[in-house]
């Protein structure tokens, strides 16, 4: 399967799992696959957000945990790495396709880390892209929270969890393995067709997202392995290109606003028509224009 086919398949999977029908979906056909990207560092792909794994002599840590019905498959994939059971979980943000396994892993004794706003939003529940998410059970809530970040010293590396102001939501963490030179972007980076999802209802803002992306791009180098929230593994060049597309889109929409257009007029003018983001994306150009318009600066 070529790269574009992988991207298109990823987008289709997200579109399927991001509808109200996801709760009725049969997850039996989902395969959780593994890609080892550095000694003691791996990525799991399945349905929902990509899972980063740190494993070694100290303990096993995962970043995000997809949907609840996949928890046993995730455990088996981790065991196949030769890793011990999960001891630590990091949530990059509160959305159900990244935190669905929290109740399982929290219930087995794992300690869950996240930004302060992740716990607040999970405890309250809310609407995400038309899906009503109920308040999370106690076992699923992050136990260790932070405002700006924290560092976890594990398996011969230091994993820095950092909050740069969010953007996808108001609680997005970026995780960097300092020695292995790996970064997990969460949903600040969608490496799939279509436009990024800015969840304005969860405090997201495209302007915050651009600032967060700029900080990460300045921190990493050409050898950094970049784990996107969705889609295949990536690198600094592709992340930089993604940021450039967002910047161009924002400039065009800002110009329409300054010209006195309404949101409806801006959407109807199709300002992003010549920006090719591939076929079948999860977020359409019209939805992205609307998210930009509604984002707080």
C-alpha positions as semicolon CSV with decimal commas, in nm:
position;residue;x (nm);y (nm);z (nm)
1;X;0,000;0,000;0,000
2;X;0,147;0,336;-0,099
3;X;0,164;0,640;0,129
4;X;-0,146;0,811;-0,012
5;X;-0,348;0,493;0,024
6;X;-0,239;0,467;0,388
7;X;-0,339;0,828;0,448
8;X;-0,677;0,782;0,284
9;X;-0,745;0,466;0,483
10;X;-0,653;0,646;0,804
11;X;-0,890;0,930;0,722
12;X;-1,172;0,689;0,649
13;X;-1,116;0,512;0,980
14;X;-1,126;0,838;1,172
15;X;-1,440;0,947;0,991
16;X;-1,605;0,618;1,085
17;X;-1,507;0,634;1,452
18;X;-1,586;1,003;1,489
19;X;-1,957;0,969;1,423
20;X;-2,229;0,908;1,683
21;X;-2,246;0,548;1,560
22;X;-1,896;0,470;1,689
23;X;-2,036;0,330;2,011
24;X;-2,225;0,066;1,812
25;X;-1,933;-0,018;1,590
26;X;-1,790;-0,366;1,599
27;X;-1,423;-0,322;1,683
28;X;-1,349;-0,691;1,624
29;X;-1,211;-0,613;1,278
30;X;-0,962;-0,353;1,405
31;X;-0,602;-0,469;1,394
32;X;-0,358;-0,304;1,631
33;X;-0,022;-0,294;1,456
34;X;0,319;-0,202;1,591
35;X;0,610;0,000;1,453
36;X;0,932;0,017;1,656
37;X;1,094;0,355;1,588
38;X;1,384;0,357;1,837
39;X;1,524;0,125;2,104
40;X;1,251;0,097;2,364
41;X;1,013;0,325;2,172
42;X;0,724;0,208;1,954
43;X;0,399;0,327;1,801
44;X;0,073;0,134;1,794
45;X;-0,178;0,201;1,516
46;X;-0,539;0,087;1,538
47;X;-0,854;0,296;1,558
48;X;-0,838;0,640;1,711
49;X;-0,524;0,823;1,812
50;X;-0,179;0,676;1,761
51;X;-0,027;0,529;2,078
52;X;0,333;0,600;2,174
53;X;0,504;0,334;2,387
54;X;0,809;0,354;2,611
55;X;0,919;0,011;2,732
56;X;1,224;-0,128;2,902
57;X;1,367;-0,238;3,234
58;X;1,188;0,027;3,441
59;X;0,825;0,012;3,329
60;X;0,589;0,053;3,036
61;X;0,436;0,391;2,956
62;X;0,183;0,460;2,683
63;X;0,074;0,790;2,535
64;X;-0,301;0,774;2,460
65;X;-0,504;0,455;2,457
66;X;-0,764;0,474;2,175
67;X;-1,114;0,325;2,224
68;X;-1,222;0,116;2,523
69;X;-1,308;-0,200;2,321
70;X;-0,948;-0,215;2,195
71;X;-0,782;-0,232;2,537
72;X;-0,712;-0,606;2,528
73;X;-0,572;-0,582;2,175
74;X;-0,349;-0,297;2,289
75;X;-0,230;-0,506;2,583
76;X;-0,144;-0,796;2,352
77;X;0,046;-0,569;2,113
78;X;0,245;-0,429;2,405
79;X;0,319;-0,780;2,534
80;X;0,442;-0,875;2,187
81;X;0,705;-0,600;2,221
82;X;0,840;-0,794;2,519
83;X;0,714;-0,518;2,747
84;X;0,568;-0,542;3,094
85;X;0,204;-0,442;3,159
86;X;0,125;-0,072;3,136
87;X;0,222;0,121;3,449
88;X;0,179;0,478;3,321
89;X;-0,064;0,638;3,076
90;X;-0,035;0,989;2,931
91;X;-0,336;1,154;2,766
92;X;-0,244;1,414;2,504
93;X;-0,600;1,558;2,534
94;X;-0,946;1,455;2,649
95;X;-1,115;1,322;2,331
96;X;-1,270;0,975;2,349
97;X;-1,056;0,828;2,069
98;X;-0,745;0,899;2,279
99;X;-0,875;0,827;2,631
100;X;-1,120;0,540;2,579
101;X;-0,882;0,288;2,735
102;X;-0,829;0,494;3,050
103;X;-1,093;0,311;3,251
104;X;-0,932;-0,025;3,173
105;X;-0,573;0,077;3,232
106;X;-0,659;0,292;3,533
107;X;-0,853;-0,003;3,671
108;X;-0,548;-0,229;3,639
109;X;-0,340;0,013;3,845
110;X;-0,180;0,240;3,584
111;X;-0,118;0,601;3,683
112;X;-0,269;0,847;3,433
113;X;-0,100;1,180;3,352
114;X;-0,252;1,476;3,165
115;X;-0,288;1,852;3,155
116;X;-0,517;2,004;3,419
117;X;-0,788;2,080;3,160
118;X;-0,802;1,717;3,046
119;X;-0,918;1,601;3,388
120;X;-1,167;1,888;3,413
121;X;-1,323;1,812;3,074
122;X;-1,327;1,435;3,126
123;X;-1,495;1,475;3,463
124;X;-1,761;1,705;3,316
125;X;-1,816;1,533;2,981
126;X;-1,931;1,730;2,679
127;X;-1,989;1,736;2,307
128;X;-1,708;1,653;2,064
129;X;-1,785;1,694;1,695
130;X;-2,151;1,609;1,747
131;X;-2,081;1,318;1,983
132;X;-2,207;1,355;2,338
133;X;-1,938;1,225;2,574
134;X;-2,061;1,137;2,925
135;X;-1,856;1,219;3,236
136;X;-1,570;0,973;3,274
137;X;-1,578;0,716;3,554
138;X;-1,338;0,769;3,842
139;X;-1,090;0,504;3,722
140;X;-1,053;0,684;3,388
141;X;-0,959;1,025;3,525
142;X;-0,598;1,148;3,522
143;X;-0,438;1,117;3,865
144;X;-0,135;1,339;3,801
145;X;-0,209;1,670;3,630
146;X;0,001;1,974;3,548
147;X;-0,035;2,327;3,416
148;X;0,281;2,360;3,205
149;X;0,439;2,016;3,202
150;X;0,641;1,753;3,380
151;X;0,931;1,515;3,311
152;X;0,926;1,137;3,348
153;X;1,261;0,960;3,381
154;X;1,206;0,610;3,245
155;X;1,387;0,334;3,057
156;X;1,708;0,530;3,014
157;X;1,535;0,836;2,868
158;X;1,358;1,151;2,982
159;X;1,006;1,196;2,850
160;X;0,907;1,562;2,870
161;X;0,534;1,636;2,875
162;X;0,477;1,997;2,769
163;X;0,180;2,228;2,730
164;X;0,243;2,517;2,491
165;X;-0,104;2,671;2,497
166;X;-0,303;2,399;2,324
167;X;-0,481;2,458;1,997
168;X;-0,667;2,138;1,912
169;X;-0,826;2,171;2,257
170;X;-0,729;2,369;2,566
171;X;-0,536;2,076;2,713
172;X;-0,300;1,944;2,444
173;X;0,026;1,793;2,562
174;X;0,329;1,725;2,345
175;X;0,562;1,446;2,458
176;X;0,931;1,441;2,368
177;X;1,173;1,155;2,428
178;X;1,487;1,363;2,479
179;X;1,745;1,090;2,413
180;X;1,559;0,893;2,147
181;X;1,468;1,217;1,964
182;X;1,100;1,128;1,924
183;X;0,802;1,361;1,962
184;X;0,435;1,264;2,001
185;X;0,219;1,553;1,878
186;X;-0,127;1,430;1,975
187;X;-0,394;1,594;1,762
188;X;-0,196;1,911;1,712
189;X;-0,080;1,722;1,401
190;X;-0,308;1,528;1,163
191;X;-0,096;1,345;0,904
192;X;-0,398;1,246;0,695
193;X;-0,604;1,396;0,410
194;X;-0,835;1,683;0,492
195;X;-0,786;1,970;0,733
196;X;-0,700;1,960;1,103
197;X;-0,976;1,939;1,362
198;X;-0,985;2,248;1,584
199;X;-1,231;2,168;1,862
200;X;-1,343;2,520;1,945
201;X;-1,608;2,385;2,184
202;X;-1,324;2,232;2,391
203;X;-1,125;2,554;2,405
204;X;-0,934;2,489;2,084
205;X;-0,806;2,776;1,871
206;X;-0,623;2,766;1,541
207;X;-0,408;3,058;1,658
208;X;-0,300;2,864;1,968
209;X;-0,235;2,561;1,747
210;X;-0,003;2,763;1,523
211;X;0,189;2,892;1,824
212;X;0,222;2,541;1,968
213;X;0,340;2,402;1,634
214;X;0,595;2,681;1,597
215;X;0,746;2,600;1,936
216;X;0,775;2,229;1,857
217;X;0,924;2,291;1,511
218;X;1,187;2,514;1,670
219;X;1,272;2,244;1,926
220;X;1,319;1,945;1,696
221;X;1,566;1,866;1,417
222;X;1,570;1,689;1,083
223;X;1,634;1,353;1,253
224;X;1,341;1,375;1,493
225;X;1,082;1,102;1,453
226;X;0,739;1,265;1,467
227;X;0,434;1,069;1,585
228;X;0,116;1,242;1,464
229;X;-0,216;1,208;1,641
230;X;-0,349;1,031;1,331
231;X;-0,176;0,891;1,024
232;X;0,163;0,730;0,960
233;X;0,496;0,831;1,111
234;X;0,632;1,166;1,002
235;X;0,925;1,408;1,032
236;X;1,008;1,775;1,079
237;X;0,978;1,861;0,709
238;X;0,623;1,724;0,688
239;X;0,525;1,886;1,016
240;X;0,658;2,219;0,888
241;X;0,460;2,180;0,565
242;X;0,146;2,106;0,769
243;X;0,202;2,425;0,970
244;X;0,248;2,624;0,649
245;X;-0,089;2,504;0,514
246;X;-0,260;2,612;0,836
247;X;-0,089;2,950;0,821
248;X;-0,195;3,009;0,461
249;X;-0,554;2,910;0,539
250;X;-0,567;3,142;0,838
251;X;-0,426;3,433;0,636
252;X;-0,695;3,391;0,373
253;X;-0,980;3,369;0,621
254;X;-0,848;3,662;0,824
255;X;-0,838;3,869;0,505
256;X;-1,203;3,790;0,432
257;X;-1,303;3,890;0,784
258;X;-1,111;4,217;0,753
259;X;-1,287;4,281;0,422
260;X;-1,619;4,278;0,608
261;X;-1,754;3,939;0,503
262;X;-1,981;3,734;0,727
263;X;-1,892;3,375;0,811
264;X;-2,151;3,250;0,561
265;X;-2,003;3,468;0,288
266;X;-1,652;3,357;0,373
267;X;-1,746;2,989;0,353
268;X;-1,934;3,043;0,025
269;X;-1,628;3,210;-0,130
270;X;-1,433;2,882;-0,094
271;X;-1,103;3,048;0,005
272;X;-0,919;2,715;0,037
273;X;-1,031;2,565;-0,295
274;X;-0,682;2,556;-0,444
275;X;-0,517;2,400;-0,136
276;X;-0,490;2,027;-0,206
277;X;-0,534;1,824;0,114
278;X;-0,622;1,496;-0,057
279;X;-0,950;1,315;-0,098
280;X;-1,190;1,199;0,170
281;X;-1,062;1,393;0,467
282;X;-1,227;1,395;0,809
283;X;-1,248;1,777;0,823
284;X;-1,367;1,960;0,511
285;X;-1,244;2,298;0,389
286;X;-1,578;2,457;0,491
287;X;-1,549;2,315;0,844
288;X;-1,193;2,438;0,875
289;X;-1,287;2,787;0,757
290;X;-1,561;2,789;1,022
291;X;-1,318;2,674;1,293
292;X;-1,071;2,947;1,198
293;X;-1,350;3,206;1,205
294;X;-1,466;3,094;1,549
295;X;-1,118;3,061;1,703
296;X;-1,013;3,310;1,964
297;X;-0,685;3,487;1,899
